[in-house]
Amino acid sequence: MGDVRIGLIGYGYWGPNLARNVSALAGDGVELAAIADRDAAQRMRAREAFPGVEVVEDGMALIQRPDVDAVVIATPVGSHHALARAALMAGKHVMVEKPLAATVAEAEELVTLADQKGLVLMVGHVFEYSDAVEYMKEVVDSGELGEILYIRSLRVNLGLYQRDINVLWDLAPHDLSIVNFLLGNEPQAVSAVGRAHVTPGVEDIVNLNLHYESSPLVTVVVSWLDPRKIREMTVIGSRKMLVYDDVSAIEKIKIFDKGVDRPSSYSSFGEFHYSYRYGDIVTPMIRIREPLSTECQHFVDCIRHGKSPRSDGHSGARVVRGLSAAQLSLQRDGAMVRLDDPAVRTVSGRIGTLSVESTA
Ligand SMILES: NC(=O)c1ccc[n+]([C@@H]2O[C@H](COP(=O)([O-])OP(=O)(O)OC[C@H]3O[C@@H](n4cnc5c(N)ncnc54)[C@H](O)[C@@H]3O)[C@@H](O)[C@H]2O)c1
């Protein structure tokens, strides 16, 4: 099978990580064919890091190159739809950084287009390619934790402040994609409250409640205004509890045999005692690879074998739907918003166009 030639658009903060991982696949018949960035300083950095790769200014021109089979898009969210659409129209497979698009309508249009053209559309939900998250999914699916009662996720640190989106659209795509992946579902309803402390009108702290049909309540806190970097998800089951700490180098997952039971029957208050279980704490040995490397390899495998990616366009659209519902809830002071509310389709994550248009 011939080489898969990949063009990268966007060489800012995240693009260099994608360039490094794509070029690391060279021995596997993958070529980093070209890099585009509209910023001259970023182009200079790209040329220094990848002297053999052509570096150009215009992302749209990169898309049209005949020596590019697939395009990876690592630009700000406001440009995802236009670039991904142009790439699909040009017959190129596409991997877009998270979130897939700034509105549900944009995301759905990309999904339809990719289906019509028979092209791979993948979104960079990088944590779905993390060995620790995959392990956590196996534990949840095995029933070891019992019935999942609730999940709490904390994703906070100082910055990095974004100019075109608030903290919800920057960080919560990760939590939504992980929890949707774990539960094999998307939330039915969402409520969110947030505050903008540093940039007026741009929330830098958001507390999110996600309601899933299978009943577990999921609480997510995302913040750019916190002294420590915390990436922690706690899954509380009826039998055991699991803590996933992505910042920990070697102990990413801990399973606690802890819980609390009510007496099955009692006839007087004196007989009523909760019993607390304090069992073993297990830290499984997990082989940890760089998730972005697994993600890039998966993109190439899907192109070669005509497979649908784990984080395909549908998965990307589900995350955008959750973000849009949360954005609408922020605008409605924390009111519960159902994901099937028609107004959700009209919300945009782009700063400056954070508005709900009339659906009448
Ligand atoms: N998976 C992760 O953990 C992770 C982490 C950081 C960022 N991201 C995602 O990566 C994307 C980029 O984020 P970032 O922090 O690198 O942004 P950034 O602003 O640092 O970089 C974006 C780059 O794209 C360039 N660009 C914008 N439009 C362009 C166009 N039309 N043609 C060519 N170049 C263009 C800009 O000049 C800039 O250098 C976002 O979608 C973000 O959510 C993902």
PDBQT file of the ligand as one rigid body, heavy atoms in Angstrom, charges set to zero:
ROOT
HETATM    1  N1  LIG A 401      -5.791  17.635  22.366  1.00  0.00    +0.000 N 
HETATM    2  C1  LIG A 401      -5.281  18.546  23.176  1.00  0.00    +0.000 C 
HETATM    3  O1  LIG A 401      -4.932  18.256  24.318  1.00  0.00    +0.000 OA
HETATM    4  C2  LIG A 401      -5.143  19.952  22.697  1.00  0.00    +0.000 A 
HETATM    5  C3  LIG A 401      -4.309  20.838  23.380  1.00  0.00    +0.000 A 
HETATM    6  C4  LIG A 401      -4.213  22.142  22.894  1.00  0.00    +0.000 A 
HETATM    7  C5  LIG A 401      -4.951  22.547  21.789  1.00  0.00    +0.000 A 
HETATM    8  N2  LIG A 401      -5.753  21.647  21.176  1.00  0.00    +0.000 N 
HETATM    9  C6  LIG A 401      -6.575  22.060  20.015  1.00  0.00    +0.000 C 
HETATM   10  O2  LIG A 401      -5.717  22.395  18.919  1.00  0.00    +0.000 OA
HETATM   11  C7  LIG A 401      -6.297  23.457  18.171  1.00  0.00    +0.000 C 
HETATM   12  C8  LIG A 401      -5.283  24.593  18.076  1.00  0.00    +0.000 C 
HETATM   13  O3  LIG A 401      -5.029  25.081  19.366  1.00  0.00    +0.000 OA
HETATM   14  P1  LIG A 401      -3.668  25.843  19.693  1.00  0.00    +0.000 P 
HETATM   15  O4  LIG A 401      -3.666  26.035  21.171  1.00  0.00    +0.000 OA
HETATM   16  O5  LIG A 401      -2.521  25.177  19.051  1.00  0.00    +0.000 OA
HETATM   17  O6  LIG A 401      -3.947  27.245  18.968  1.00  0.00    +0.000 OA
HETATM   18  P2  LIG A 401      -2.858  28.325  18.549  1.00  0.00    +0.000 P 
HETATM   19  O7  LIG A 401      -3.599  29.607  18.393  1.00  0.00    +0.000 OA
HETATM   20  O8  LIG A 401      -1.682  28.274  19.448  1.00  0.00    +0.000 OA
HETATM   21  O9  LIG A 401      -2.352  27.827  17.119  1.00  0.00    +0.000 OA
HETATM   22  C9  LIG A 401      -3.175  27.844  15.992  1.00  0.00    +0.000 C 
HETATM   23  C10 LIG A 401      -2.287  28.135  14.775  1.00  0.00    +0.000 C 
HETATM   24  O10 LIG A 401      -3.089  28.031  13.606  1.00  0.00    +0.000 OA
HETATM   25  C11 LIG A 401      -2.712  29.048  12.694  1.00  0.00    +0.000 C 
HETATM   26  N3  LIG A 401      -3.840  29.265  11.777  1.00  0.00    +0.000 N 
HETATM   27  C12 LIG A 401      -5.082  29.692  12.095  1.00  0.00    +0.000 A 
HETATM   28  N4  LIG A 401      -5.876  29.688  11.001  1.00  0.00    +0.000 NA
HETATM   29  C13 LIG A 401      -5.112  29.250   9.972  1.00  0.00    +0.000 A 
HETATM   30  C14 LIG A 401      -5.359  29.033   8.591  1.00  0.00    +0.000 A 
HETATM   31  N5  LIG A 401      -6.560  29.251   8.056  1.00  0.00    +0.000 N 
HETATM   32  N6  LIG A 401      -4.345  28.582   7.830  1.00  0.00    +0.000 NA
HETATM   33  C15 LIG A 401      -3.121  28.363   8.357  1.00  0.00    +0.000 A 
HETATM   34  N7  LIG A 401      -2.829  28.553   9.678  1.00  0.00    +0.000 NA
HETATM   35  C16 LIG A 401      -3.810  28.990  10.466  1.00  0.00    +0.000 A 
HETATM   36  C17 LIG A 401      -2.372  30.231  13.572  1.00  0.00    +0.000 C 
HETATM   37  O11 LIG A 401      -1.479  31.132  12.893  1.00  0.00    +0.000 OA
HETATM   38  C18 LIG A 401      -1.698  29.553  14.773  1.00  0.00    +0.000 C 
HETATM   39  O12 LIG A 401      -0.293  29.477  14.646  1.00  0.00    +0.000 OA
HETATM   40  C19 LIG A 401      -7.594  23.836  18.872  1.00  0.00    +0.000 C 
HETATM   41  O13 LIG A 401      -8.662  23.165  18.271  1.00  0.00    +0.000 OA
HETATM   42  C20 LIG A 401      -7.402  23.289  20.291  1.00  0.00    +0.000 C 
HETATM   43  O14 LIG A 401      -8.610  22.971  20.935  1.00  0.00    +0.000 OA
HETATM   44  C21 LIG A 401      -5.851  20.359  21.583  1.00  0.00    +0.000 A 
ENDROOT
TORSDOF 0
